Amino acid sequence: MSHKHNNNPFKKDAEPEIKQEKQPDEQPNEENTPDTEGNKLQEEYDKLNQQYIRLAADFDNYRKRQEQERESLLKYGAENALKKMTEILDNFERGEKALENVEDCKQVKDSFNLVHKQVLETLQKLGLEEIEAEGQQFDPNFHEAVMQTPTSEHPEHTIINVLQKGYKMGDKVLRPSLVNVATAES
């Protein structure tokens, strides 16, 4: 039997009044419960982990694609060069057949010069450049001094003679020029 209006604190059999109001600190909030917060953190972790895995896979695919493209460029770049050089081989073979019964050295020399010119033009189209050397100032990036000659006819560190031509492709030196460099007379 409940006595709602019992205000006497000394009465033993009176039931204490129970308040049904919930305090804000004690109120169970679904968003702030440890289980809900843990679930949200787990979901966020899973989402970020999946993004990371996708990003890592995308990067790995990108790296593999770049590697294949680089290999393809090298392979087909060489293929292009070889195709152009086969034309020169054809001309060498034609020249060889044409010169089988020729006794005239002038005609042989002209044929040789023609094929040599074609080789140079083909290599230049592929990007080969001769390194200018004779009469130039010595540059260790492009020239290799194999001789030094004391002279007063040329300024010091000037290339007097090219012993072997050097070549480059763009900025890259394929082979430095072997040169004789002027030094001051003692």
Secondary structure, DSSP 4 states (H G I P E B T S, - for coil): ---TT---TT-TTPPPPPP----TTTS--TTTSHHHHHHHHHHHHHHHHHHHHHHHHHHHHHHHHHHHHHHHHHHHHHHHHHHHHHHHHHHHHHHHHHTTT---HHHHHHHHHHHHHHHHHHHHHTTEEEPP-TTSBP-TTTEEEEEEEE-SSS-TTBEEEEEE--EEETTEEEEPEEEEEEE---
